[in-house]
Amino acid sequence: MGQSLPNYALRPFLTADTPVLAAIFAAAIEELTGDDYSEAQQEAWAAAAEDEEQFGQKLASELTLIATLQNSPVGFASLKGADHIDMLYVHPSMAGQGVGALLCDALEKLAAGRGAKTLTVDVSDNAAEFFSKRGYVAKQRNTVTVNGEWLANTTMQKTLVAAAPGAPS
């Protein structure tokens, strides 16, 4: 018999989730981006979650989904407006195990349901391959200032295929 996949679940963000999501955010940056960003860049980027109240307000202002395993959050993603993935972070111990794909699939469906024809995302260098494999195409290279540090990222875009009216989804 093949190995069964973990039984992940999705649920909406709750304010009480803020501390654990801030920890996932910081851990993902610290442990998964070292090949592409300096320690100073990582620290500046992760500092966005130090003010948990502000971080929670940002998550609450967007459509934020949480992936859980046995009711514990293991990743999260947020959709800003109808057509932009703002955040997608997975706990380092769960990287490469389908959590990011589950979250991305859900946001793509939600964006299409909101009438979006395309979905954009500004991806870190270490996330570009993940999005590329999902059909996202690089549109432009960006340099942004985060807490006094310059970080490079890439705007990627995917064309969403809308289901025909009356077609099963």
N, C-alpha and C positions, 0 to 999 in steps of 0.2 A: 504494500500500500504506500501511496505517496504521502508526503508530509502535508498535513492540512495547514492552511493559512490561518494566521491569527484572526480572531473574530473582532474586528474593529467596528466601532459605531461612530456615527456623526450626531452632533447635537449643536444647538445654538450657544453662543457665548453668554455667560452669566457674569455679572460683576464680581462675584466671589471667585471666579477663575483667574482674576488678574494676577495674583502673586505667582501661581504655577506657570502661567503663560509667559510672564516676564522672565522666569527662570529658564523656560524652554528657549525663549528668544536669545538670552545671553549665552546659554550653553551651546546652542547651535552655532552662533557666531564664533565663540571661543574655540570650539572643537572641530568645526567643519570648514572654516575659511582660511586657515593658516597658510595654505599653499598659495593663496592669491592676494592676501592682504597682510600688511605689517601688524605687529602687536599694537602699535599706536592707533592704526586705523580700526582694528577690531574693538579696542577699548572705546573709541569715540562712537562707533556704531552701536555697540551694546549699551552705551550710556542712555540711549533713548528709552530704556525700560527702568532706569533707576528711580524715576518719579512714577511710582506705580499708579497713583491716582490719574496722572496725565496719560499714562500708557493705557489704562483701563478706559478712559474717556475716548481715546482714539479707537480702540477696539469696539466700543459700544456705538460709535458714530458710523461704523461700517457694518456690512453684513458679515459677521465673523462666525465661522464654523470651527468646532473643536472635534478632533479625532480622539477617540478614547479606546483604551484596551482595558477590559475589566473595570470600567467606570473611571479610570484614571486618564487624564489628558496626556497624549503623546505627541500632539502636533496641533497646529491651528493655521487657518488661512482666512484672509478677509478680502471682500469685494468692495471696491470703492465705486460708487455710482453703479451703472449697469454694465460697465465694460472695462474695468481695470482691476487686476489683482494687485492689491497693495502689499500684502504680506503673505508669506507661506513659509512656515518654520516647523521643523520636525526635531524632536529630541534626538541628540546624536546617537543614542543607543538604539534608536528605531530607524535610523537612516537606511535607505535601500530596501526596506521591508514593505513597501506599498502604501505607507501612510501619506506621503506627498501625492502620489497618484490618486488616491481616494479623495483627498481634499481638492486637488485640481479638477478631477472629474466633476465633483459636486459644484464647484464654482463655475465651470464651463456650462453646465446644465442650467444653473441659476441665471447666468448672464444671458444665455439664449432665451430663457423664459421671460426675461425682462426686455426682450426685443433687441439685444445687442447682435450686430452682424459680425463684429470682430471683438477680440479680447486682447488687451495689452498688459504687459508686465515689465517692470524695470528690474532686471535680474542681476544678481551678483555674479562675478566670474565663475564661482564654483557651482552655481545653479544653471548656467547656460546650457549645459549638455542635457540636463533633465528636461528643460522646456523644449529644446530642439527636438528631442526624441518624441515629444508629444505634438509635433507639428507647428511649433512656434518658429517664426523667422525673424532674424535680427534685422532691425530697422535703422537703429542709430546707436552710436557709442556716446556715453554721457560721462561727465565728471561732475560730481556733486560735493559740496562741503557739508560735512557732518561733524558738529562739535569741534570745529577748527581743523579737521583733517580732510584731505581730498580723497575721495573714493571713486573708482571707476565702476560703471555698470553699463548694461546694454538694454535698450528698449526692444522688446520682442513682441510680435503680434501673431495671432492665430485667427484665421477665418472660421467662424462658427457655422455649422450647417444646420439651418433651421428645419425642423420636421415639417413635412407637408401637413396642411390642415386636415384633421381627421385621422392622421396616421398614428398608429400606436407608438408610444415612446419607449 
